[in-house]
């Protein structure tokens, strides 16, 4: 049965629409804290009916009755990807939930290993409403304005599950007639034609794709693409790439920080502050097992405070390094703040004197090819770190691009220079052109023994 035909379901999502979206503006701090405490109690009680969490909590000697406030969350054991994989499929959902009513989705597999979890139709609706919250902050009307969303619509991704199988699979397509859903896995020159025809007021997509589209527009394509605002997700937006996109499209751009397991974690407001969805997720940012200081990088442990699929409670597998910000913002949104997202530490490179280069800094190097050489010829990359003084970089080029003014050596030079500025000229950086990179393998591989590595600085 289509859940949107169920009056009980419709009543619940109507209540969410009326009260959830503006919660971070309508609540005061006390009301938010009370809401979070209750949400944690509910999700922990639910998790106790899920074999994975039931077994972990019993082994740790923890009962849901011990958890009353957010501060009690430290009593709970952490959960890893290995835990979820061990109990998959039936052990990661409640014994009271019918699996056929859930959507199975998977992470992107950036490290070469995908993770499957389950989410329900309420997750789908909440995911959609969370995006409406962000759009409202940037004065975009989700019903009246024209929205182009470039998502990862590969099978089993969260976007494919929530958009194609969730929303579009259960609602009449006319309900979304002002929305254009595009696949980020398609070619940029194909996408820009479709976007140009649609003429959106809002453009949202992955950071790399937005950079490609900006370059195409700068070259004369997409003359009818003039959005009021742009949203970037899926990667850290460095200042130079941000400048390129904003200048070419003549529109402000903001960032979304999200994951498959939890949905949106944080978003930038109109004033540029990075607000956590504090009513929906709880972040623990730890350095040496203690809360990190303001603006100090720490390891992220995350808890999703809602949902009836696979619970995500004290999940220690996002592997992101994040810096909190303990300041009061000059806007009307309450909750926690993030100062900076550094990127995943399981895709990092390690160097002398305790220095670590995270994916966010690596993406800054690659984005130079876009805004310095003005080309999209670079299709794929892989990095292999043999030791602290030796790195092999493999590059895949788009052979169909016939650019007389550009040769591969210029790309090599820009990338090598970028790495040398980050890690020093004493590191031997060898770059070569290859025909293909296997997608099932991690794009960043290090042979450094991380167990004995003491981190002193994030480059």
QUIFENQUI-V70226 format. One record per pair of residues at least 6 apart in sequence whose C-alpha atoms are under 6 Angstrom apart, sorted by sequence separation. I is the first residue (numbers start at 1). J is the second residue. D is the distance in whole Angstrom. If there is no record, write none. Layout:
BEGIN
[[I	J	D] [I	J	D]]
END
This chain:
BEGIN
[[47	53	6] [48	54	5] [153	159	6] [246	252	6] [258	264	4] [268	274	4] [285	291	6] [286	292	5] [292	298	6] [350	356	5] [385	391	4] [107	114	5] [152	159	6] [153	160	4] [257	264	6] [258	265	5] [267	274	5] [285	292	6] [349	356	6] [384	391	6] [107	115	5] [257	265	6] [267	275	5] [304	312	5] [349	357	5] [384	392	5] [106	115	5] [257	266	5] [266	275	5] [303	312	6] [348	357	6] [383	392	6] [106	116	4] [266	276	4] [303	313	4] [348	358	5] [383	393	5] [105	116	6] [256	267	5] [265	276	6] [266	277	5] [287	298	5] [303	314	5] [382	393	6] [105	117	6] [255	267	6] [265	277	6] [286	298	5] [302	314	5] [325	337	5] [382	394	5] [104	117	6] [255	268	6] [285	298	5] [286	299	5] [301	314	6] [302	315	5] [325	338	5] [381	394	6] [104	118	5] [254	268	6] [285	299	5] [301	315	5] [324	338	4] [325	339	5] [381	395	5] [103	118	6] [285	300	5] [301	316	5] [324	339	5] [343	358	6] [380	395	6] [103	119	5] [284	300	6] [323	339	5] [343	359	6] [380	396	5] [102	119	6] [103	120	6] [284	301	5] [323	340	5] [343	360	5] [379	396	5] [102	120	5] [322	340	6] [342	360	6] [379	397	5] [45	64	6] [283	302	5] [322	341	5] [378	397	5] [379	398	6] [44	64	6] [282	302	6] [300	320	6] [322	342	6] [377	397	6] [282	303	5] [321	342	5] [377	398	5] [229	251	5] [231	253	6] [233	255	6] [281	303	6] [299	321	5] [321	343	6] [228	251	6] [229	252	5] [230	253	5] [231	254	5] [232	255	5] [233	256	5] [281	304	5] [298	321	5] [320	343	5] [229	253	6] [231	255	6] [281	305	5] [298	322	5] [320	344	4] [199	224	6] [202	227	5] [207	232	5] [280	305	5] [297	322	5] [298	323	6] [319	344	5] [196	222	5] [199	225	5] [201	227	4] [202	228	6] [204	230	6] [206	232	6] [207	233	6] [297	323	4] [319	345	6] [200	227	6] [201	228	5] [202	229	5] [203	230	5] [204	231	4] [205	232	5] [206	233	5] [296	323	5] [196	224	5] [202	230	6] [206	234	5] [207	235	6] [295	323	5] [196	225	5] [295	324	5] [153	183	5] [192	222	6] [294	324	5] [295	325	5] [148	179	6] [152	183	6] [214	245	5] [294	325	5] [37	69	5] [146	178	5] [147	179	5] [148	180	5] [149	181	5] [150	182	5] [151	183	5] [152	184	5] [294	326	5] [37	70	5] [146	179	6] [150	183	6] [151	184	5] [150	184	5] [214	248	6] [351	388	5] [390	427	6] [394	431	6] [396	433	6] [124	162	5] [389	427	4] [390	428	5] [391	429	5] [392	430	5] [393	431	5] [394	432	5] [395	433	5] [396	434	5] [52	91	6] [389	428	6] [392	431	6] [394	433	6] [395	434	6] [396	435	6] [51	91	5] [52	92	6] [262	304	6] [50	93	5] [50	94	4] [295	339	6] [49	94	5] [106	156	6] [105	156	5] [106	157	5] [105	157	5] [148	200	6] [105	158	6] [147	200	5] [365	418	5] [146	200	5] [146	201	5] [147	202	5] [148	203	5] [149	204	5] [150	205	5] [145	201	6] [278	335	5] [276	336	5] [276	337	6] [382	443	5] [383	444	5] [384	445	5] [385	446	5] [386	447	5] [275	337	5] [382	444	6] [384	446	6] [274	337	6] [274	338	5] [347	444	6] [354	454	6] [354	455	5] [355	456	6] [158	260	6] [354	456	5] [355	457	5] [356	458	5] [357	459	5] [355	458	6] [356	459	6] [21	133	5] [236	360	5] [238	364	6] [107	260	6] [123	307	6] [120	309	5] [119	309	4] [118	309	5] [118	310	5] [117	310	6] [93	309	6] [93	310	5] [92	310	5] [79	314	6] [78	314	5] [79	315	5] [80	316	5] [81	317	6] [78	315	6] [79	316	6] [80	317	5] [36	279	6] [40	305	6] [39	305	6] [25	332	6] [25	333	5] [24	333	5] [24	334	5] [112	440	5] [112	441	4] [112	442	5] [111	442	4]]
END
